[in-house]
Amino acid sequence: MFDWLGISAVNPWLLIGAAGVAAPIIIHLLSKRRFKRIDWAAMDFLLDADRRNRRRIRLEHLLLLLLRCLAILLLAMLVSRLFIKPGGLASFALQSVRTERLVLLDDSPSMQVRNGDRSVFDQTIEALSDFVRATASQRPNDTFSLMLTSRPGRFVVNGRLFSQTEEILQGIAALKPADLSANPDASLAAVADAIEQPTGGAGETLNRVVYLLSDLRSTDWMGDPSDPDSQALDGPIERLSELVEGLVVVNVGASRVDNLAVASIGSQVKNVVVGVPTRFDVTVANHGAKAAQDVAVTFTVAGAPPAEALIRRIPAGESGQAGFDFTFREAGSAEILVEIDSDRLPVDNRRHFAARVMQAVPILVVDGDPAGEFGRSESFFLSYALSPPGEVPSGYGVQTITENQFIAADLAPYQVIVLANVYRISAQQRDRLEQWVERGGGLVLALGDQVDRQSYNSLLHREGKGLLPIRLNEVAGDPDERQSARLVVDRANHPILKVFAGESNPFLQRIRFYQWWSGEMPTELVASGDGRVIASFNDTARSPALAERRFGDGRVLTMTMPVDGDWHSWPADPSYIITVLETARYLAGSTAMQGNLTVGQPVRHPLNVARFATEADFLAPGQERPTTLRAREDGTHGEAANMATTGVNGRPVFQHDLASSRGIYQLMLHRYDGEQERVLFAANLDPDESDLTPLDRAAAEKIVHGENVTLVEGAAVLAGGVTGGRAEMWRWMLAALVLVLCADSFLAWTFGRRR
């Protein structure tokens, strides 16, 4: 309203109250109604006096009428909250009003798209510098603040006068694009939180304009890309627009850019082991509008010659894969680098991978029936299947101990534990096993003739709440081995039983089982999905043969027959070795991806207090000197300010709160013998950063809208000068209203007294 004059109102509908100005006029007119005149001699003297004072009285009445009309007009303008905008005849009043101009700059990796020899980020920085110079020349007493989307809530420049131009420009020139993804929701909320903080004195005019400079990528701004009506930022934009006098969203992004990116590096095995070939799959994503041809991929392991592969064709919007085989010769952490040819967004054309190479997957076998004679111990066939002699390693390292040794054994180093026909375990051992499995361990309970049924049911089964998923009844079958049973696969797609796949599988026909433990799984365990029978016997009771259950983050596999050949002929069949190896692979934890992070995640590593000191050296990418990192269990902070330490499942960990940049992070552990072990972590960009699809104009206008919100295209508009800002007039209106009411009361009293 009144744009030509430069005046508007926050609540324009309340100006309808100005119509009340007619009330005193109507009252005045009604008071002038004509009455019937009757001549009266005594009135002649009064009328004569009235004629002499009529002009003065009329002026007094008119003055009071004007003051009362003005009071009503001022009251209407007060409640409607009039303000002055720039650009109108009244804008000269803004020259004395200080405006804070707060810039929120998107510094995410997608802003590094190159246009010629410069990136979008560089062009935006140049335009922002021009904006500072232009504003400094027009409004030097305004203030400037700058916040980055990579660090919401932290100001790079906070409340500097534009007259301090060189200082502001130096701060802007020092900015570099970050590797952290943009989070518009959190960033806009951080700006709103900062604005809501109390500032200034009681008489200060609060006047703020926010500029958001972003490439407006669809993946950042759309709540659900599959739903065109999904708008994730409606709430934050509406909240911010209500707090400021202007929100200007500047789209600095380029039009759609074809982009190839190394999206991921994955291992086909759960554990990378010395001497065992490991297959790595590299995924290259094509975010362009046309198919990519002959994409060359380079795979380099530190200290080894690079390998190359060619992806012949990657359709538009899809991904292609290249496979690389590599055999590591020593244990420890190894750095892998994958690269493709550079394009307009070079930061996603390379990806790091931190391989955790193990000497062997550690497996603990507790032998419940050891024997001095070769080949007669309970664990003989199992150990042979897991780690057979020969030049080709299986990748498993087996340690066999007795029941007595198991009492004091440290379970932490092992990924799989096998209780082979163990007589019984104590409540203390049960508790240690449960904690170990809950943290991700894989447990095998192989039942034989020495198992104490009552102990297993009371301590391990515990009515379906313990490690043992089956309640044991009795030993079934024929001890004289005149009758036998065969294995029936209930879960043909289960990983450990794939050797038995197929309707006419010969392995199922050859294996004979003569005795086994009968039992049943509680229906509650099956209904919850935590327990299932994966194989059974073809006896009349369909007794479970192999059953598993989830327990915390780990799994328990129960075999109702022993792992030796006392009750069955399985160890003599080739399928036994295959099944044992697949069982170990299935139950073992995964370490292949442990050292790989997305930028923005914390770097965490559990401490083995039996081998390493509680202090370590930590080196981030680009850091010249390491910092000291301390492990704690109580969540206290170490010596370095950004090094938080906490405990996980009772084990102390080293933790660096934020991997803020892509590259390799190094943690140097100090062994008690004085040597060091290096643990690597690889931090990479979020793959979504490679999708440069921008919001189209229609979608952007749906999200960026509101009375005080403006959407403009191109950073060049910033150089055109300042925009936004207003000065509210309610304080002036209130002062004038009080003055008018006081004047009306005083004059009415004065005029009445004089008469």
Sequence and secondary structure as in RCSB ss.txt:
>XXXX:A:sequence
MFDWLGISAVNPWLLIGAAGVAAPIIIHLLSKRRFKRIDWAAMDFLLDADRRNRRRIRLEHLLLLLLRCLAILLL
AMLVSRLFIKPGGLASFALQSVRTERLVLLDDSPSMQVRNGDRSVFDQTIEALSDFVRATASQRPNDTFSLMLTS
RPGRFVVNGRLFSQTEEILQGIAALKPADLSANPDASLAAVADAIEQPTGGAGETLNRVVYLLSDLRSTDWMGDP
SDPDSQALDGPIERLSELVEGLVVVNVGASRVDNLAVASIGSQVKNVVVGVPTRFDVTVANHGAKAAQDVAVTFT
VAGAPPAEALIRRIPAGESGQAGFDFTFREAGSAEILVEIDSDRLPVDNRRHFAARVMQAVPILVVDGDPAGEFG
RSESFFLSYALSPPGEVPSGYGVQTITENQFIAADLAPYQVIVLANVYRISAQQRDRLEQWVERGGGLVLALGDQ
VDRQSYNSLLHREGKGLLPIRLNEVAGDPDERQSARLVVDRANHPILKVFAGESNPFLQRIRFYQWWSGEMPTEL
VASGDGRVIASFNDTARSPALAERRFGDGRVLTMTMPVDGDWHSWPADPSYIITVLETARYLAGSTAMQGNLTVG
QPVRHPLNVARFATEADFLAPGQERPTTLRAREDGTHGEAANMATTGVNGRPVFQHDLASSRGIYQLMLHRYDGE
QERVLFAANLDPDESDLTPLDRAAAEKIVHGENVTLVEGAAVLAGGVTGGRAEMWRWMLAALVLVLCADSFLAWT
FGRRR
>XXXX:A:secstr
  TTTTEEESSGGGGGGGGGGHHHHHHHHHTT        TTHHHHHHHHHHHHHHHHHHHHHHHHHHHHHHHHH
HHHHHTEEE TTSGGGGGGGGS  EEEEEE  SGGGG EETTEEHHHHHHHHHHHHHHHHHHH TTSEEEEEETT
STT EEEEEEETT HHHHHHHHHT    SS   HHHHHHHHHHHHHS  S TT    EEEEEEE  BHHHHBS T
T TT BTTHHHHHHHHHHSSEEEEEE   S    EEEEEEEESSSSEETTS EEEEEEEEE SSS EEEEEEEEE
ETTS  EEEEEEEE TT EEEEEEEE  SS EEEEEEEEE   SSGGGSEEEEEEEEESSEEEEEEESS  SSTT
 STTHHHHHHHS SSSS  SEEEEEEEHHHHTT   TT SEEEEES     HHHHHHHHHHHHTT EEEEE  TT
  HHHIIIIIITTTTSS  SEEEEEEE TTSSS B EEES TT GGGGGG STT HHHHH  B EEEEEE  HHH
HHHTSEEEEEEE STT  EEEEEEEETTEEEEEESS SSSSSBSGGGSHHHHHHHHHHHHHHS   TTTTEEETT
S EEEE  TTTEEEEEEEE TT SS EEEE BSS  B SSTT B EEETTEEEEEES   SSEEEEEEEEETTS 
EEEEEEEEE  GGGG   B  HHHHHHHS STTEEEEE GGGGGG      EE HHHHHHHHHHHHHHHHHHHHH
HHHH 
